Structure formats: C-alpha cells, structure tokens
C-alpha cells in the first residue's frame, strides 16, 4: 500500500545499511582482539577521560549485549557493553572514549545533543503512531491524518539529521583524547581506533539515508492522494 516511487531507493539503502552493519561488526571484531598499547579496559579509559574532564560523578556501568554502548543524558551514566567494559583492546578503548565524548557534549550543553534528547521521547511515540495514521488516512481518504503521518516521519528525519553532528563530534573528541594522552600508542593503534569510529559513524549516515528515503516515499504518496 505504501509502495511509491522511492521504494527501490529504500531497498537499496536497506541493503547498504546491512553491508555497513556487517562492516562495523567485522571492524570491531578485528580491533576488539588487538590489545591497546596501555593495556587499559574500556571502563579504565572511560573513567580516566571522565575524571580528567571534571565528571567524577558520572558512573561507568556495564550493560548486557554487544555494541550496546551508549551515554544516558537523563541518568548521566556511561554504559558500556560487555565486549567493551572489561576488555583492554583498541576497539574497546575507542568505543568507550566515544561514549564519554557524549558526556562531554552534555557538560558543554551542545545544542544538537540537547535538541536530540528533547526530541527522543515524543518522536519515539510519534513514530509508533505514524504508520497507523498513514494507513487510516489512506483508507478513509482523510488527508488530515495522512499529512499528520507525513509530519511525524519528517520529525524522524530531523532527528536523524541532528544525530549526525552529535555522533561525528563525539568521535572527534574521542580520537583527539586518545592521541593527546598517548593511549593509541603506535600509528597502528591510531588507525585501528579511527577505523572503529569511522565504521560506527557510517551506521548513522545509513540511518539518515533510510529516514530520508522513507520520508520522500511517504511524501510522494501523500501528494498523489490529494
């Protein structure tokens, strides 16, 4: 029912997203096995980076799963997955520093991070409702419901767009810290950390591309239904 002129683009972006996700997994798997120069675990690096930036009250916690790492701006916690928290690898160090990068953004009240945090909950609820609004609007010929669904999809697109500078900046902060403190050690360590962070960044680019393709598709359908 929601097939449109951008359906092929959505399929292509989906395939690309799967390839990027596989690339991230293989990249982290590779560098997650290489011991970093200082023998520091992800938790060690996160704690060090937080303390040196005046964030001693921000806890570093272990969470279940693989690459489930995230910073919680509401609870003010750095959460590291099992493959990062207690592992002294190049990959773990890079991921941990990236998540602390978000904590530093929060401390500095980075506008994009603040906006993303405020958008997260309402957009999550809106995206659960959007498909039903689109379906009802399409079946009942109610343009108001249809366009409300389009607006909610537009909000998701904005969320993904705002996410890009937030994630890129966190990776920039992470790599700069690791290099400045000499934690990457050799050129190989720097390259490994950069590869992990780049692979992770590509997943957010893919997320934005998918949101854009879906929005264009829904927008086209809504226009043709008027």
C-alpha positions in Angstrom: 0.0 0.0 0.0 2.8 2.4 0.8 4.8 1.4 -2.3 5.9 4.6 -4.1 8.5 6.0 -6.5 11.2 5.8 -3.8 10.6 2.1 -2.9 13.6 1.0 -4.9 15.7 3.6 -3.1 14.5 2.3 0.2 15.5 -1.2 -0.7 19.0 -0.1 -1.9 19.6 1.9 1.3 18.4 -1.1 3.4 21.0 -3.3 1.6 23.7 -0.7 2.1 22.7 -0.5 5.8 23.2 -4.2 6.2 26.6 -4.1 4.5 27.6 -1.2 6.7 26.4 -3.0 9.8 28.4 -6.1 8.8 31.5 -3.8 8.2 31.1 -2.4 11.7 30.9 -5.8 13.2 33.9 -7.1 11.3 35.9 -4.0 12.1 35.2 -4.1 15.8 35.8 -7.9 15.8 39.2 -7.3 14.4 40.3 -4.4 16.6 38.5 -5.9 19.6 41.1 -8.6 19.6 44.1 -6.2 19.4 45.4 -5.2 22.8 45.9 -1.5 23.2 49.3 0.0 24.0 48.5 0.7 27.6 46.5 -2.4 28.4 43.5 -0.3 29.6 40.0 -1.7 29.5 37.1 0.3 28.1 36.0 1.1 31.6 39.5 2.3 32.6 39.6 4.7 29.6 36.1 6.0 30.3 36.8 6.6 33.9 40.1 8.3 33.2 38.6 10.6 30.5 35.6 11.5 32.7 37.8 12.3 35.7 40.2 14.4 33.7 37.3 16.5 32.4 35.7 17.1 35.8 33.0 14.5 35.5 33.9 12.3 38.5 30.2 12.0 39.5 29.3 10.3 36.2 29.4 6.5 36.7 30.6 3.9 34.2 28.4 0.9 34.0 28.4 -2.5 32.3 25.3 -3.4 30.2 24.4 -6.7 28.5 24.9 -7.2 24.8 27.4 -6.5 22.1 27.9 -2.9 20.9 25.0 -1.7 23.1 27.2 1.1 24.4 25.6 4.5 25.0 25.5 7.6 27.1 22.3 8.3 29.0 21.8 12.1 29.2 18.9 11.7 31.6 20.6 9.4 34.2 24.1 10.9 33.4 25.7 7.5 33.0 28.2 6.0 30.6 27.0 2.5 29.7 29.5 0.1 28.1 28.7 -3.3 26.6 30.4 -6.5 27.9 32.8 -6.5 24.9 34.0 -3.0 25.8 33.7 -2.6 29.6 36.4 -5.1 30.7 38.4 -5.6 27.5 41.8 -4.0 27.1 41.6 -3.7 23.3 42.0 -0.9 20.7 38.3 -1.3 19.8 37.0 -1.1 23.3 39.1 1.9 24.1 37.8 3.8 21.0 34.1 3.0 21.8 34.5 3.9 25.4 36.1 7.2 24.6 33.3 7.9 22.1 30.6 7.4 24.7 32.5 9.7 27.1 32.5 12.2 24.2 28.8 12.4 24.6 29.2 13.1 28.3 31.5 16.0 27.5 28.9 17.3 25.0 26.3 17.1 27.7 28.6 19.0 30.1 29.0 21.7 27.4 25.3 21.8 26.6 26.0 21.1 23.0 22.8 22.4 21.2 22.5 19.4 18.9 22.7 17.0 21.8 20.2 19.0 23.8 17.8 19.1 20.9 18.2 15.3 20.2 17.5 14.5 23.8 14.3 16.6 23.9 13.1 15.0 20.6 13.8 11.4 21.5 10.7 10.5 23.6 8.0 12.4 21.7 9.4 11.2 18.4 9.5 7.6 19.6 5.8 7.8 20.4 5.1 9.6 17.2 6.8 7.0 15.0 4.8 4.2 16.7 1.6 6.2 15.7 2.7 7.4 12.2 2.1 4.1 10.2 -1.4 3.9 11.7 -2.2 7.5 10.8 -0.9 6.9 7.3 -3.0 3.8 6.9 -6.2 5.4 8.3 -5.7 8.5 6.2 -5.1 6.4 3.0 -8.0 4.1 3.5 -10.5 6.6 4.8 -9.4 9.3 2.4 -8.7 11.7 5.3 -5.9 13.9 4.1 -5.5 15.4 7.6 -4.5 12.1 9.1 -2.3 11.3 6.1 -0.4 14.6 6.3 -0.1 14.2 10.1 1.7 10.9 9.5 4.0 12.7 6.9 4.8 15.3 9.5 5.8 12.7 12.1 8.0 11.0 9.5 9.5 14.4 8.9 10.3 14.7 12.6 12.2 11.4 12.5 14.2 12.7 9.5 15.1 15.8 11.5 16.1 13.6 14.5 18.5 11.5 12.3 19.9 14.7 10.8 20.6 16.2 14.2 22.2 12.9 15.3 24.9 13.2 12.6 26.9 16.2 14.1 26.4 14.7 17.6 28.0 11.4 16.7 30.7 12.9 14.5 31.7 15.3 17.3 31.8 12.5 19.9 34.2 10.5 17.6 36.3 13.6 17.1 36.6 14.2 20.8 37.4 10.5 21.4 40.2 10.3 18.8 41.7 13.6 19.9 41.8 12.5 23.6 43.3 9.1 22.8 46.0 10.7 20.6 46.7 13.6 23.1 47.1 11.2 26.1 49.2 8.8 24.0 46.8 6.0 24.6 46.7 4.9 20.9 50.4 4.2 21.2 51.6 3.4 17.7 50.3 4.5 14.3 48.6 1.1 14.1 46.7 1.9 17.3 45.6 5.3 15.9 44.5 3.7 12.7 42.5 1.0 14.5 40.7 3.4 16.7 39.9 5.6 13.7 38.6 2.7 11.7 36.3 1.6 14.5 34.9 5.1 15.0 34.5 5.6 11.2 32.6 2.3 10.8 30.3 3.4 13.7 29.7 6.8 12.1 28.7 5.2 8.8 25.8 3.4 10.6 24.4 6.9 11.5 24.8 8.1 7.9 22.9 5.0 6.8 20.2 5.7 9.3 19.7 9.2 8.0 19.7 7.9 4.4 16.9 5.5 5.3 14.9 8.1 7.1 15.2 10.4 4.0 14.2 7.7 1.6 11.2 6.8 3.7 10.1 10.4 4.1 10.4 11.1 0.3 8.4 8.0 -0.4 5.6 8.9 2.1 5.6 12.5 0.9 5.1 11.4 -2.7 2.2 9.1 -1.8 0.5 11.8 0.2 0.8 14.3 -2.7 -0.6 11.8 -5.1 -3.5 11.1 -2.8 -4.7 14.8 -2.6 
